[in-house]
Amino acid sequence: MAMHTAAELHTLPTTPGRDCILSDLTGTRPAIGANAAWRKLILQAEIVAPHLQIAAIEGEQGAGKQTLAHYLHSRSPLNRSAFQRHDAREWLVNEADPSTLAGFLYLDRVDLLASPGQGLLLGVLKTIQDHAFGRTVLIASSETSLRYLAGQGQFMPDLAFRLTAVRFSVPPLRERKEDVAALSQALLDRICTRYQQRPAALGPGVLARLLQHSWPGNIRELASVLEAALLEASNGMIRPEDLVIPSYTVMRTEPQSTPRAESLGLDAVIHHHVQYVLDLNRGNKLRAARQLGISRSTLYRILGNESLLAR
């Protein structure tokens, strides 16, 4: 397989109508999508963004929901205002004052709201729809279909239908195989920029290995694998042996089944993710801590099963 350099990939056509380029959050590199479902999604965003008031973005973890939200923000009349990202649960408890709502709001994981939080959010939506048109846009992020949750009695139907009157469904990476090569290089370029390294490239055989994986963690997982590989690579070329790709395959389907209760504890989720990143870095704790954005002492506390919630 021929190696593609960063320069070569940057000569590919970049007309939005063909490649559906999205400016990523850092503004350092575009995220490219040639997949038909992705192109349709961006076309919908282009049409809706200038008139948007309330919408839901649904999709698996790491699939690009926040990237799409930033794209909507960039095309909205509020593009000069700040992009305000909040965890829906924390924001509703601490900051959701309907009288002060203004700007572009991105509420993450609304599917995790309990009944009281859902009631609060419904009140916020009513305020936006009745009094705040033109000065507030609210985008709700969910990993599960809100209409499905409503049908299961886990989400208020009125709230679900208000949020999903405009709904974007982000396809998982396993359904965008044709985008893996370009996405990998774009992510690699961004990682090199962060580490202040020269541009790196995918060596022979690497793309074939990437295409064999189902990517249950989607683009976020791909970025983690590439970052760990880059730290192992030499001479700016990633080789197949530099890749540490988990052997498990998780194929998620919609509607998603309810997770087991014992897997929902936040400490357990944190420990599992930290162990996953540590495995990607072949047990190198310094690299894992750097990639996670935490100190080594915090990493040791997590690996020792010490609760972070008690601090």
C-alpha positions in Angstrom: 0.0 0.0 0.0 1.4 3.4 -1.0 2.1 5.8 1.9 0.1 9.0 1.8 1.9 12.1 3.1 0.2 15.0 4.7 1.0 17.1 1.7 -0.6 14.6 -0.7 -3.8 14.4 1.4 -4.1 18.2 1.5 -4.2 18.3 -2.3 -7.4 16.3 -2.3 -10.5 18.3 -3.4 -11.8 20.4 -0.5 -15.0 21.7 -2.0 -17.7 21.4 0.8 -20.1 20.0 -1.7 -17.9 17.0 -2.4 -16.0 16.3 0.8 -18.3 17.9 3.4 -15.4 19.5 5.2 -16.2 20.4 8.8 -13.9 22.8 10.7 -13.0 20.9 13.9 -13.1 22.5 17.3 -9.5 23.6 17.3 -9.6 25.1 13.9 -6.3 23.4 13.0 -7.5 20.9 10.5 -10.7 20.1 8.7 -12.6 16.8 9.4 -13.3 15.3 6.0 -16.3 13.1 5.2 -17.1 11.5 1.8 -19.7 9.0 3.2 -23.1 9.5 1.7 -24.9 9.6 5.0 -22.4 12.2 6.3 -22.8 14.4 3.2 -26.6 14.3 3.6 -26.2 15.3 7.3 -24.0 18.3 6.4 -26.5 19.4 3.7 -29.3 19.2 6.3 -27.1 21.3 8.7 -26.5 23.9 6.0 -30.2 24.3 5.3 -31.3 24.4 8.9 -28.6 26.3 10.7 -29.7 29.9 9.7 -33.2 29.2 11.1 -32.3 26.9 14.1 -33.8 27.4 17.5 -33.9 23.9 19.1 -32.5 20.6 17.8 -31.2 17.2 19.0 -28.0 15.5 17.8 -28.1 11.8 18.4 -25.2 9.3 17.9 -22.8 7.1 19.6 -20.0 8.2 21.9 -17.2 9.8 20.0 -19.0 9.8 16.6 -18.7 13.6 16.1 -21.8 15.1 17.7 -20.0 18.1 19.1 -18.2 18.7 15.9 -21.5 18.8 14.1 -22.8 21.2 16.8 -19.8 23.5 16.1 -20.6 23.4 12.4 -24.2 24.5 13.2 -22.9 27.3 15.3 -20.6 28.5 12.6 -23.5 28.7 10.2 -26.0 30.2 12.6 -26.9 33.9 13.1 -25.2 33.5 16.6 -21.9 32.5 15.1 -20.2 35.6 16.7 -21.3 34.5 20.2 -19.5 31.9 22.2 -20.2 28.2 21.8 -21.4 27.3 25.3 -21.0 23.6 26.1 -22.5 22.2 29.3 -23.3 18.9 30.9 -27.1 19.0 30.9 -27.4 17.7 34.4 -25.0 20.2 36.0 -26.3 23.1 33.9 -29.9 22.6 34.8 -29.1 22.5 38.5 -26.7 25.4 38.6 -27.2 27.8 35.7 -30.5 27.3 33.9 -32.1 30.6 34.6 -34.7 31.1 31.7 -34.6 34.9 32.2 -30.9 35.1 31.3 -30.8 32.6 28.4 -28.9 33.9 25.4 -26.4 32.6 22.9 -25.6 29.1 21.4 -26.1 26.4 24.0 -24.9 22.8 23.6 -26.2 20.5 26.3 -24.4 17.2 26.5 -26.0 13.9 27.5 -29.7 15.0 27.9 -30.5 11.3 27.7 -29.1 10.9 31.3 -31.5 13.4 32.8 -33.7 12.1 35.6 -37.4 13.1 35.7 -36.8 16.3 37.7 -34.1 17.4 35.3 -36.4 16.6 32.3 -39.0 18.8 33.8 -36.6 21.7 34.2 -35.4 21.4 30.7 -39.0 21.3 29.4 -39.5 24.7 31.1 -36.4 26.1 29.5 -37.5 25.0 26.0 -40.9 26.6 26.6 -39.2 29.9 27.5 -37.0 29.7 24.4 -39.9 29.0 22.1 -42.2 31.6 23.6 -39.8 34.5 24.4 -36.2 34.0 23.2 -36.5 33.5 19.5 -33.5 35.0 17.7 -31.2 35.3 20.7 -31.0 31.6 21.9 -30.2 28.3 20.2 -30.3 25.1 22.2 -28.7 21.9 20.9 -29.3 18.7 22.9 -26.8 15.8 22.6 -27.9 12.2 23.2 -26.3 8.8 22.7 -29.7 7.2 22.6 -32.8 8.0 20.5 -34.9 10.3 22.6 -38.1 9.2 20.9 -37.2 5.6 21.8 -36.6 6.5 25.4 -40.0 8.3 25.5 -41.6 5.2 24.0 -40.0 3.2 26.8 -41.3 5.5 29.5 -37.8 6.8 30.4 -38.2 10.3 28.9 -41.0 12.8 28.9 -42.8 12.5 25.5 -43.4 16.3 25.3 -39.8 17.0 26.0 -38.6 14.4 23.5 -40.8 15.7 20.7 -39.8 19.4 21.3 -36.1 18.4 21.2 -36.4 16.2 18.1 -38.6 18.4 15.9 -35.2 19.0 14.2 -33.0 15.9 14.7 -29.6 15.0 13.4 -28.4 11.4 13.5 -24.6 11.1 13.4 -23.5 7.8 11.7 -20.9 5.7 13.6 -17.4 5.4 12.2 -18.0 1.7 11.3 -20.5 2.9 8.7 -18.1 5.4 7.3 -15.3 3.1 6.2 -14.5 5.2 3.2 -13.7 8.1 5.5 -11.2 6.3 7.7 -8.1 7.1 5.6 -8.7 10.9 5.4 -10.0 11.2 9.0 -6.9 9.3 10.2 -4.5 11.7 8.4 -6.5 14.8 9.6 -6.3 13.5 13.2 -2.7 12.7 12.8 -1.9 16.2 11.5 -3.7 17.7 14.5 -1.9 15.4 17.0 1.5 16.4 15.4 0.6 20.0 15.7 -0.2 19.6 19.4 3.1 17.8 20.1 5.0 20.2 17.8 6.2 17.4 15.6 6.7 17.3 11.9 3.8 15.8 9.9 3.5 12.1 10.2 2.1 9.6 7.7 0.4 6.2 7.6 2.9 3.5 6.4 2.1 0.5 4.3 -0.4 -1.9 5.9 -1.6 0.6 8.5 -4.8 1.5 6.7 -5.7 -2.1 6.2 -5.5 -2.7 9.9 -7.5 0.3 10.7 -10.3 -0.8 8.3 -10.5 -4.2 10.0 -11.6 -2.7 13.4 -15.2 -1.9 14.1 -14.3 1.3 16.2 -16.9 1.0 18.9 -15.4 4.3 20.3 -15.7 5.9 16.9 -13.5 8.9 15.9 -12.5 9.5 19.5 -11.1 5.9 19.7 -9.4 6.3 16.4 -7.7 9.5 17.7 -6.5 7.7 20.8 -5.0 4.8 18.8 -3.2 7.1 16.4 -1.8 9.3 19.2 -0.4 6.2 21.0 1.0 4.9 17.7 2.6 8.3 17.0 4.5 8.1 20.3 5.9 4.7 19.2 6.7 5.6 15.6 10.0 6.6 14.2 10.9 8.8 11.3 7.4 10.2 11.0 5.9 7.0 9.7 3.4 4.9 11.6 3.9 1.2 11.0 1.4 -1.6 11.6 3.4 -2.8 14.7 3.0 0.7 16.2 -0.8 0.3 16.4 -2.4 -1.1 19.6 -6.0 -1.8 18.6 -8.2 -3.6 21.2 -9.2 -7.1 20.0 -12.9 -6.8 21.2 -15.6 -5.9 18.7 -18.7 -4.1 20.0 -21.4 -3.6 17.4 -24.1 -1.3 18.8 -27.5 -1.2 17.3 -30.5 1.1 17.7 -32.5 1.2 19.8 -29.8 0.5 22.4 -30.5 -1.9 25.2 -30.4 -0.6 28.7 -27.0 -1.0 30.3 -26.6 -3.2 33.3 -27.0 -1.3 36.6 -23.6 -2.3 37.9 -21.9 -0.7 34.9 -23.4 2.7 35.4 -21.3 3.8 38.3 -19.2 6.8 37.4 -16.1 5.5 39.2 -16.3 2.2 37.3 -16.7 4.1 33.9 -13.7 6.3 34.8 -11.5 3.3 35.8 -12.5 1.3 32.6 -11.6 4.3 30.4 -8.3 4.9 32.1 -7.3 1.3 31.9 -8.2 1.3 28.2 -6.0 4.3 27.5 -3.2 2.7 29.5 -3.5 -0.4 27.4 -3.3 1.7 24.2 0.0 3.1 25.6 1.4 -0.3 26.4 1.4 0.3 30.1 3.3 3.6 29.9 1.7 5.6 32.7 3.3 8.9 31.9 2.0 8.8 28.3 -1.4 7.6 29.4 -1.7 10.4 32.0 -0.6 13.0 29.3 -3.2 11.7 26.9 -5.9 11.7 29.5 -5.0 15.2 30.6 -4.5 14.2 34.3 -1.5 14.0 36.6 0.3 10.7 37.2 -0.7 10.9 40.9 -4.4 11.0 39.8 -3.8 8.1 37.4 -2.4 6.0 40.3 -5.4 6.9 42.5 -7.8 5.7 39.7 -5.8 2.5 39.1 -5.8 1.9 42.8 -9.6 2.0 42.7 -9.7 5.2 44.8 -13.0 7.0 44.2 -12.6 10.4 42.5 -16.1 11.3 43.6 -15.1 11.5 47.3 -12.5 14.2 46.8 
